Amino acid sequence: MTWVVEQRRTWAEWVALRVLRVGPVPTHLAIIMDGNRRYARREQRETLAGHTQGFHKLTEVLSWCRDLGVTHVTAYAFSIENFKRSKSEVNGLMELAAEKFSKLLEEQDKLAEHGVCINVLGDISLLPSHIQQMAARAILATRHNNHFFINLAMAYTAREEITSAVHELAQGVAEGSLQPSDVTEEALEACLYGKGNREPDLLVRTSGEHRLSDFLLWQSAYSCLFFTHVLWPDFSIWHLFGAVFFYQRQYHTLAAAKREALAQRCRTLEERDMEQCRHQHGDKVTQEHLVAQGAARAARLQAFLDHREQKLLTHLYKLVSLPLGEQEGKEREMQLI
């Protein structure tokens, strides 16, 4: 099954697409793809067959999103909690992931033609070595594509993501590249997994569960949440249209809440800058002092993030070039430390 599905739309689907495009269309769609196992039980098939069907559904949804104008899709593919499932199911999921990454790497030219950028969110060190290597190759091969972004959350939980971001900021302060006052909401967001548009406009969960299951907890604070009873493999283009229509009805309320939150963040930063300037200049704080304070903070943060990005790229290149046997040995060494 190809990653870039090109489907013909029916007349009714094209009409619905054109109508929806008149209103605000979500730029970033997040999906909790729930219901694969229940689908397999219903169809009296093996559990892995349900997960395979779920992947095929994801490729269809990506095609629908491109037609609709959605440019970022984040899919919850495998939670850290999923490692607690039976060994046979986890192994089957890892084999499926390896198969799909292999297909993705075969389609690099097609992905480049459509401008598809692949990113993997999560602690990939928890994944088998060969999958880490293929994920790194996929990220590096598509990192310059910039028309359609696919984020696969694997070995992911939001709590682990936030903890990792806080740890990085604390390390930056300890090393002197950041000051304690540089640790802001903006800085923490910049250290979360992924890059670009992190906040989903619309988050969809299938199968009837009304919870986020530790998915994008920080990023979805002002997202439109849409829950549907349909199992993920049964999700259709009309379910997606319904979710987008629901988003459009909530759009103005959510946009106003987001604007207010941003304004409050700016006020908090201004107050923090004013306090810092008073420590340095006493009561004779001028607008120039405040501007310089903000510029210095922004420069430190950008330098910190540039260094972080370079470290990530170096790590990915090492994963790609490291023989699997040596890589597995390194992982065992790390576990013993």
C-alpha positions as CSV (number, residue, x, y, z in Angstrom):
1,M,0.0,0.0,0.0
2,T,1.5,3.3,-1.1
3,W,1.9,6.3,1.3
4,V,0.7,8.7,-1.3
5,V,-2.8,7.6,-2.3
6,E,-4.4,9.4,-5.2
7,Q,-8.1,8.8,-5.3
8,R,-10.9,9.9,-7.6
9,R,-13.6,11.8,-5.8
10,T,-17.3,11.4,-6.5
11,W,-19.3,14.4,-7.6
12,A,-21.0,14.6,-4.2
13,E,-17.5,14.5,-2.4
14,W,-16.2,17.3,-4.6
15,V,-19.3,19.4,-3.9
16,A,-18.8,18.9,-0.1
17,L,-15.1,19.8,-0.4
18,R,-15.9,23.0,-2.2
19,V,-18.6,24.0,0.4
20,L,-16.2,23.2,3.3
21,R,-13.4,25.2,1.7
22,V,-15.6,28.3,1.9
23,G,-15.2,28.3,5.7
24,P,-12.1,28.0,7.8
25,V,-10.3,24.7,7.2
26,P,-8.0,23.3,9.9
27,T,-4.4,23.6,9.0
28,H,-3.3,20.8,11.5
29,L,-5.4,17.6,12.1
30,A,-4.5,15.3,14.9
31,I,-5.9,11.7,15.0
32,I,-6.2,9.1,17.7
33,M,-6.7,6.0,15.5
34,D,-8.7,3.9,18.0
35,G,-10.7,0.8,17.2
36,N,-8.4,-1.4,15.1
37,R,-8.6,-4.4,17.6
38,R,-12.4,-4.2,17.9
39,Y,-12.6,-4.0,14.1
40,A,-10.5,-7.2,13.9
41,R,-12.7,-9.0,16.4
42,R,-15.9,-7.9,14.6
43,E,-14.6,-9.2,11.3
44,Q,-13.3,-12.4,13.0
45,R,-9.7,-11.7,11.9
46,E,-6.3,-11.6,13.6
47,T,-5.5,-8.5,15.7
48,L,-2.7,-7.6,13.3
49,A,-5.1,-7.6,10.4
50,G,-7.0,-4.8,12.2
51,H,-3.9,-2.7,12.6
52,T,-3.0,-3.3,8.9
53,Q,-6.4,-2.1,7.9
54,G,-5.9,0.9,10.2
55,F,-2.7,1.9,8.4
56,H,-4.5,1.7,5.0
57,K,-7.2,4.0,6.4
58,L,-4.5,6.5,7.5
59,T,-3.1,6.7,3.9
60,E,-6.7,7.3,2.7
61,V,-7.2,10.1,5.3
62,L,-3.9,11.7,4.2
63,S,-5.3,11.8,0.7
64,W,-8.5,13.4,1.8
65,C,-6.6,16.0,3.9
66,R,-4.5,17.0,0.9
67,D,-7.7,17.6,-1.2
68,L,-9.3,19.5,1.6
69,G,-6.3,21.8,2.3
70,V,-5.1,20.4,5.6
71,T,-1.2,20.6,5.5
72,H,-0.2,18.9,8.9
73,V,-1.5,15.6,10.1
74,T,-0.3,14.0,13.4
75,A,-1.4,10.4,14.0
76,Y,-1.1,8.5,17.3
77,A,0.5,5.4,16.0
78,F,2.0,3.7,19.1
79,S,1.9,4.8,22.7
80,I,4.6,4.0,25.3
81,E,1.7,2.3,27.1
82,N,1.2,0.0,24.2
83,F,4.4,-1.8,25.1
84,K,2.4,-3.4,27.9
85,R,0.3,-5.3,25.4
86,S,1.0,-9.0,24.6
87,K,4.4,-9.8,23.2
88,S,2.9,-11.2,20.0
89,E,0.8,-8.0,19.4
90,V,3.8,-5.7,20.1
91,N,6.0,-7.7,17.8
92,G,3.4,-7.7,15.1
93,L,3.0,-4.0,15.4
94,M,6.8,-3.5,15.1
95,E,6.9,-5.7,12.0
96,L,4.1,-3.7,10.5
97,A,6.0,-0.5,11.3
98,A,9.1,-1.8,9.7
99,E,7.2,-2.9,6.6
100,K,5.6,0.6,6.2
101,F,8.8,2.5,6.8
102,S,10.5,0.3,4.2
103,K,7.7,1.2,1.7
104,L,8.1,4.8,2.6
105,L,11.8,4.7,1.8
106,E,11.0,3.1,-1.5
107,E,8.8,6.0,-2.4
108,Q,11.2,8.9,-1.6
109,D,10.8,10.3,-5.1
110,K,7.0,10.2,-4.9
111,L,7.1,11.9,-1.5
112,A,9.4,14.6,-2.8
113,E,7.1,15.2,-5.8
114,H,4.2,15.8,-3.4
115,G,6.3,17.7,-0.9
116,V,5.6,15.2,1.9
117,C,7.8,15.6,5.1
118,I,7.8,12.7,7.6
119,N,8.6,13.2,11.2
120,V,8.5,10.8,14.1
121,L,7.4,12.1,17.5
122,G,8.4,10.2,20.7
123,D,11.3,8.5,22.4
124,I,12.4,6.4,19.4
125,S,15.2,4.8,21.5
126,L,12.5,2.6,22.9
127,L,11.8,1.1,19.5
128,P,13.8,-1.8,18.0
129,S,17.1,-0.8,16.4
130,H,16.1,-1.5,12.8
131,I,13.0,0.7,13.2
132,Q,15.0,3.5,14.7
133,Q,17.3,3.3,11.7
134,M,14.5,3.4,9.2
135,A,12.7,6.2,11.0
136,A,15.9,8.2,11.0
137,R,16.4,7.6,7.3
138,A,12.8,8.7,6.6
139,I,13.1,11.9,8.6
140,L,16.4,12.8,6.9
141,A,15.2,11.9,3.4
142,T,12.1,14.1,3.6
143,R,13.2,16.9,5.9
144,H,13.4,19.5,3.1
145,N,9.9,18.7,1.7
146,N,7.6,21.5,2.8
147,H,4.1,21.1,1.4
148,F,2.5,18.3,3.5
149,F,3.7,17.2,6.9
150,I,3.0,13.8,8.5
151,N,3.9,13.3,12.1
152,L,3.8,9.8,13.4
153,A,3.7,9.6,17.2
154,M,5.5,6.4,18.1
155,A,6.8,5.4,21.6
156,Y,5.0,8.6,22.6
157,T,3.1,10.0,25.5
158,A,2.5,13.6,26.2
159,R,3.8,13.3,29.8
160,E,7.1,11.9,28.6
161,E,7.3,14.6,25.9
162,I,6.7,17.5,28.4
163,T,9.2,15.9,30.9
164,S,11.8,15.6,28.2
165,A,11.3,19.3,27.2
166,V,11.6,20.5,30.8
167,H,14.8,18.4,31.2
168,E,16.3,20.0,28.1
169,L,15.5,23.5,29.4
170,A,16.9,22.7,32.9
171,Q,20.1,21.4,31.2
172,G,20.3,24.6,29.2
173,V,20.1,26.7,32.3
174,A,22.7,24.5,34.1
175,E,25.1,24.8,31.2
176,G,24.6,28.6,31.1
177,S,23.2,28.8,27.6
178,L,19.9,29.9,29.1
179,Q,19.0,32.0,32.0
180,P,16.3,30.9,34.5
181,S,14.1,33.8,33.2
182,D,14.3,32.4,29.7
183,V,12.2,29.3,30.7
184,T,8.9,30.4,29.4
185,E,5.8,28.8,27.8
186,E,7.3,29.7,24.4
187,A,10.6,28.0,25.3
188,L,8.9,24.8,26.5
189,E,6.7,24.6,23.4
190,A,9.9,25.0,21.2
191,C,11.4,21.9,23.0
192,L,8.4,19.7,22.4
193,Y,8.7,17.0,19.7
194,G,8.4,18.0,16.1
195,K,8.7,21.4,14.5
196,G,6.6,23.8,12.6
197,N,2.9,23.9,13.4
198,R,2.7,21.9,16.6
199,E,-0.8,22.9,17.8
200,P,-3.6,20.9,16.1
201,D,-6.7,22.9,15.1
202,L,-8.8,19.8,15.2
203,L,-8.3,16.6,17.1
204,V,-10.3,13.5,16.1
205,R,-10.7,10.3,18.1
206,T,-12.6,7.3,16.8
207,S,-14.3,4.3,18.4
208,G,-16.4,6.2,21.0
209,E,-13.8,6.9,23.7
210,H,-14.0,10.4,25.1
211,R,-10.4,10.9,26.3
212,L,-7.1,12.0,25.0
213,S,-5.0,9.0,26.3
214,D,-1.9,11.1,27.0
215,F,-1.8,12.5,23.4
216,L,-0.7,16.1,22.7
217,L,-1.9,17.3,26.1
218,W,0.0,20.6,25.9
219,Q,-0.6,21.3,22.2
220,S,-4.4,20.6,22.2
221,A,-5.3,23.2,24.9
222,Y,-7.2,25.2,22.4
223,S,-8.0,22.5,19.8
224,C,-11.4,21.5,18.7
225,L,-12.1,18.0,20.0
226,F,-14.3,15.7,17.9
227,F,-15.2,12.2,19.1
228,T,-17.0,9.7,16.9
229,H,-18.3,6.2,17.6
230,V,-17.1,4.8,14.3
231,L,-14.1,2.4,14.5
232,W,-11.0,3.7,12.8
233,P,-10.9,1.3,9.9
234,D,-14.5,2.2,9.1
235,F,-13.7,6.0,9.2
236,S,-14.9,7.5,5.9
237,I,-14.4,10.8,4.0
238,W,-17.9,11.8,5.2
239,H,-16.8,11.4,8.9
240,L,-13.9,13.7,8.2
241,F,-16.2,16.2,6.5
242,G,-18.5,16.0,9.6
243,A,-15.5,16.7,11.9
244,V,-14.4,19.7,9.8
245,F,-17.9,21.1,9.8
246,F,-18.0,20.7,13.6
247,Y,-14.7,22.5,13.8
248,Q,-16.0,25.4,11.6
249,R,-19.0,25.8,14.0
250,Q,-16.5,26.1,17.0
251,Y,-13.9,28.1,15.1
252,H,-14.7,31.7,16.4
253,T,-15.0,30.6,20.0
254,L,-11.7,28.7,19.9
255,A,-9.9,31.5,18.0
256,A,-11.0,34.1,20.6
257,A,-9.8,31.8,23.5
258,K,-6.4,31.3,21.7
259,R,-6.0,35.1,21.2
260,E,-6.7,35.8,24.8
261,A,-4.2,33.1,25.9
262,L,-1.6,34.6,23.6
263,A,-2.3,38.1,24.9
264,Q,-1.9,36.9,28.5
265,R,1.4,35.2,27.6
266,C,2.7,38.5,26.2
267,R,1.6,40.4,29.3
268,T,3.4,37.8,31.5
269,L,6.6,38.2,29.5
270,E,6.4,42.0,29.7
271,E,6.0,41.8,33.4
272,R,9.0,39.4,33.7
273,D,11.1,41.7,31.4
274,M,10.2,44.7,33.5
275,E,11.2,42.9,36.7
276,Q,14.6,41.9,35.2
277,C,15.2,45.5,34.0
278,R,14.5,46.9,37.4
279,H,17.1,44.6,38.9
280,Q,19.6,45.9,36.3
281,H,18.6,49.6,36.0
282,G,16.6,50.4,39.1
283,D,13.6,52.6,38.6
284,K,15.0,54.2,35.5
285,V,13.6,51.6,33.1
286,T,13.1,52.8,29.5
287,Q,11.4,51.3,26.5
288,E,14.9,50.7,25.0
289,H,15.8,48.6,28.1
290,L,12.7,46.4,27.7
291,V,13.3,45.9,23.9
292,A,17.0,45.0,24.6
293,Q,15.9,42.6,27.3
294,G,13.4,40.8,25.0
295,A,15.9,40.7,22.2
296,A,18.6,39.2,24.4
297,R,16.2,36.5,25.6
298,A,15.1,35.7,22.1
299,A,18.7,35.4,20.9
300,R,19.7,33.1,23.7
301,L,16.6,30.9,23.1
302,Q,17.3,30.8,19.3
303,A,20.9,29.8,19.8
304,F,19.8,27.1,22.3
305,L,17.3,25.7,19.8
306,D,19.8,25.8,16.9
307,H,22.2,23.8,19.0
308,R,19.4,21.4,19.9
309,E,18.5,20.9,16.3
310,Q,22.1,20.2,15.3
311,K,22.4,17.6,18.1
312,L,19.2,15.9,16.8
313,L,20.5,15.9,13.2
314,T,23.8,14.5,14.4
315,H,22.0,11.7,16.3
316,L,19.8,10.8,13.3
317,Y,22.9,10.6,11.0
318,K,24.6,8.4,13.5
319,L,21.5,6.1,13.6
320,V,21.6,5.8,9.8
321,S,25.3,5.1,9.6
322,L,25.6,2.8,12.6
323,P,25.5,-1.0,11.8
324,L,22.6,-2.6,13.6
325,G,24.8,-5.0,15.6
326,E,26.9,-2.1,16.9
327,Q,23.8,0.0,17.6
328,E,22.2,-2.8,19.7
329,G,25.5,-3.0,21.7
330,K,25.4,0.7,22.3
331,E,21.8,0.4,23.6
332,R,22.8,-2.4,26.0
333,E,25.6,-0.2,27.3
334,M,23.2,2.6,27.9
335,Q,20.8,0.3,29.8
336,L,23.7,-0.7,32.1
337,I,24.6,2.9,33.0
